[in-house]
Structure formats: C-alpha cells, structure tokens
C-alpha cells in the first residue's frame, strides 16, 4: 500500500469510530479501543504485504 492509501484507511477507521461513538453513546472505552486495535492490525497486515 502507498503512504496515501494508508493515511486514507486510517482516516476512515477513525471517522468510523467517532461516528459509532456518537451514535451509540453506550459504547465503552474498552470496546472502542478493542475495535480500533483489530482494524489497525488488519491495516498493518495489508501494509506489510
């Protein structure tokens, strides 16, 4: 993946997390962090390929 693609993917992950947090006020910080962790691991896996 190119640097710009990685930046765009990271931006989408963060925007999705913010939107989810705004829509579901019952989300815990731990759930938020776990979901971000999983998505970032997937992104990093793609970067290494």
N, C-alpha and C positions, 0 to 999 in steps of 0.2 A: 504494500500500500504506500502511496505517496504521502508526504507530510500533510498536505492539504486535506486529503481524504481522512487521515487520522484525526485531524483537528475537527473536521465536519462531523465525523462519527462521535467524537467526544462531546461536541456541542449538542448533538441530538440526544445523547444519553442524559446529559444534564438537564436539557429542556424537558425531556420526558419525566424525569424525576421531580422537577419543580412542578410541572403540571399535575402529576399524580398527587403530590403533597398538597397542592391547592384544592384539588377535587375531593380527596379523601382525608379529611382532617384527622381521622383516627389512625393514620399510619404512624408507627413508632419509629424512632431514630434508628433502632437496630434493624428493622425491616428495610428502611431506606438504605442504610449502609450495605446490608447484605445484597440487595438488588443491584446497587451500583457496583459492588465488588464483582458480581457474576458478569455483568455487562462489560466491565473493564477487562476482565480476564478473557472474555470472548474477543474483544477488540485487540488485545495484545497478542492473542494467538494468531489472529489474521495478519498482524504487523510482522510477526516473525516468519510467516510463510513466504 
